[in-house]
Amino acid sequence: MCVNSINPAHFPRTKPGESRVQIRGRRDDQNTPSLRLLKLYAIINCMTMLAPEAVYILFSRPHGALYVGRTKDLVWRTWQHRTGAIAGHTKRYGIKQLGWFEWHDGFESAAHREYLIKRWRRAWKIALIEAMNPGWKDLWFEIRGDFDEQIPMVTRLED
């Protein structure tokens, strides 16, 4: 288990009771991390590493521009791409439609799969989309549920 990987020796002390923790250029004994706090951080880290993650491919139009990504919240991340909430490749090239996705058990397997797919040839990515989604339909409408009702509507304020 991840908690057992915590080793207090990673936080050595020069003398008993003296801390090596530096906070803003000064030594501060009050901010020495306790073993209990370190175990809590390890548990949180393990939980986030084992949370399910999705690897996905977005497209602008059939056989158009593609984007490969990875996320823990596929619905929210797809919504960000669709609305252009985040500037970047997908906003610049109008890549808004979800064409393919798969779930993984944790960060490492999802990150490895994303790494591999990003290095694939374009034809292989298109074949992957067509194997799951032969009609190139937008899968957003199948995964979103009642997501649209949860998003507050923002209207433009008049001067």
Secondary structure, 3 states (H helix, E strand, C coil): CHHHHCCHHHCCCCCCCCCCCEECCEECHHHCCCHHHHHHHHHHHHHHHHCCEEEEEEECCCCCCEEEEEECCHHHHHHHHHHCCCCCHHHHHCCCEEEEEEEECCHHHHHHHHHHHHCCCHHHHHHHHHHHCCCCCCCHHHHCCCHHHHCCCCCCCCC
